[in-house]
Amino acid sequence: MKRFEVLGTGCKKCVTTAESIERVAQELGESIEVVKVTDPAKIMEYQVMSTPAVAVDGTVVHSGSIPDHAKIVSWLKA
């Protein structure tokens, strides 16, 4: 099972990002874990300067905007 971490302060874009990942995974029948990381120290460990950011299994794959559907699909299929 893949672990998705949505890195951000809990803003609307961060919430939307987490919801989008969960929705696309459900559409594809993928079992995943989505964790919202709001602790600034933990976010800085990933060296993320722009949120929302997404880490998959500990690797940052996106930052600075809400990822689109195709991008989420590519993470789930990788």
N, C-alpha and C positions, 0 to 999 in steps of 0.2 A: 504494500500500500504506500502510495506516495504521500509525502507530508508537504503541504503548502503553508508557508508562513507569509501573512500579509503584514508588512512592516509599515507602521504609520501611527499617528496620534489618535486615531479613532474618528477622523473627519469623514464627511459624507463620501468622498471618493474612495477612502479606505474600506468603508462598509460596503459600497457598491462593488468594489473589486472582489472582496471575499464572497459576496452573494453571487457574483458572476461565475467565479470558479466553481462554487458549489452547484450552481444550476447547470453549467456545461458538463460537469462530471456526472450529474444525475442523468442528463440527456443521453450520454454515452454509456451509461451503466457502469461507470468506473467508481471504485471504492477508494476514497481519499480521506485525508485528515486535513482540515483547514484550521490554522491557529492564527489568531490576531495578536501581533506583537506591538505593544504600545509603549514599552519601557525605552526611553531615549538612549540609555546606555547600551541596551541590547541591539537597538537599531544601529548605533554607531559601530558596534562590533562588526557589522556587515559592511561598513564604510559606505552607507547609503546617504546621499546628500539630498535626495528628492523623493518625496513620498506621494502616492503609495508606491511601495516596492513589493516585489514578490520573490520569495526564495523557494526553490523546490529541492527538497532533501538537502538543505543547507547551502545551496548555491543560488546566489542572486541571479535571476533571469530577466528582471524587468524593473524599471523605476521611473517615476515622474508622471505617470498617467494611468488611467484605467485601461488595462489590456483589452484588446478586441477579441471577439469570439475565436477567430482563426488562431491567434497566438495561444489562447488557452488550450484549444484542441491540440496544438502541436506539443505543448508541455505534457498533456495527458497521454499522448501517443508515443512520446520519446521513451 
